Amino acid sequence: MINQLDKKHLRYAADVGRVLYSFNVGGFYELHGQYMNEGREHAGIVLATQQRYDVGERMRRLFRLRAERTAEDMQNRVVSLASIGD
């Protein structure tokens, strides 16, 4: 699905019940708002600024998020990778 429209990525993730991870902060915040306004659901969105963390730090934060939040906690939520503590 590389190079597909963001809405297709989110629709696919929602259809299969997966949290979506992206560097496209503005685009997915907007899509999240559209989903909420339309009464649609998704399994969650995790957003990060691409140049902020190296790959190891991204993975540590994603693992910490996974350990701290359940699938139910993520439902219809947008989480910034920066908000996952040090």
C-alpha positions as CSV (number, residue, x, y, z in Angstrom):
1,M,0.0,0.0,0.0
2,I,3.0,2.3,-0.3
3,N,2.1,5.6,-2.0
4,Q,-1.6,5.1,-1.5
5,L,-3.7,8.0,-0.1
6,D,-3.6,8.4,3.7
7,K,-7.4,7.7,3.9
8,K,-6.8,4.3,2.3
9,H,-4.1,3.5,4.9
10,L,-6.4,4.5,7.7
11,R,-9.4,2.7,6.2
12,Y,-7.3,-0.5,5.9
13,A,-5.9,-0.2,9.4
14,A,-9.5,0.3,10.8
15,D,-10.9,-2.6,8.8
16,V,-8.3,-5.0,10.2
17,G,-8.3,-3.5,13.7
18,R,-4.7,-2.2,13.7
19,V,-3.2,0.9,15.2
20,L,-1.6,3.1,12.4
21,Y,1.8,4.6,12.9
22,S,2.8,7.5,10.7
23,F,5.1,10.6,10.4
24,N,2.3,12.5,8.6
25,V,1.2,14.3,11.7
26,G,-1.1,16.9,10.0
27,G,-2.7,14.6,7.5
28,F,-3.7,12.0,10.1
29,Y,-4.9,14.5,12.7
30,E,-7.2,15.8,10.0
31,L,-8.4,12.3,9.0
32,H,-9.0,11.5,12.7
33,G,-11.2,14.5,13.0
34,Q,-13.1,13.5,9.9
35,Y,-13.6,10.0,11.3
36,M,-14.9,11.4,14.6
37,N,-17.2,13.9,12.8
38,E,-18.7,11.1,10.7
39,G,-19.1,8.7,13.6
40,R,-16.5,6.3,12.1
41,E,-14.1,4.3,14.3
42,H,-10.5,3.3,14.0
43,A,-8.1,1.3,16.2
44,G,-5.9,4.2,17.0
45,I,-3.2,6.4,15.4
46,V,0.4,7.0,16.7
47,L,2.1,10.0,15.2
48,A,5.7,11.0,15.3
49,T,7.9,13.7,13.8
50,Q,10.3,11.8,11.5
51,Q,13.6,13.5,12.4
52,R,12.9,13.8,16.2
53,Y,14.1,10.3,17.3
54,D,16.4,7.6,15.9
55,V,15.0,4.2,15.1
56,G,16.0,2.7,18.5
57,E,14.2,5.5,20.4
58,R,11.1,5.2,18.3
59,M,11.0,1.4,19.0
60,R,11.5,2.0,22.8
61,R,8.6,4.4,22.9
62,L,6.4,2.2,20.8
63,F,7.1,-0.8,23.1
64,R,6.4,1.4,26.1
65,L,3.1,2.5,24.5
66,R,2.2,-1.1,23.9
67,A,3.0,-2.1,27.5
68,E,1.0,0.8,29.0
69,R,-2.1,0.9,26.8
70,T,-4.6,-1.7,25.8
71,A,-6.3,-2.0,22.4
72,E,-9.4,-0.5,24.1
73,D,-7.3,2.5,25.3
74,M,-6.2,3.2,21.8
75,Q,-9.6,3.0,20.2
76,N,-10.4,6.2,18.3
77,R,-7.4,8.0,19.9
78,V,-4.4,9.8,18.4
79,V,-1.2,9.5,20.4
80,S,2.0,11.5,19.8
81,L,5.1,9.4,20.2
82,A,6.6,12.5,22.0
83,S,4.0,12.0,24.8
84,I,5.3,8.5,25.6
85,G,7.6,9.3,28.5
86,D,11.4,9.0,28.7
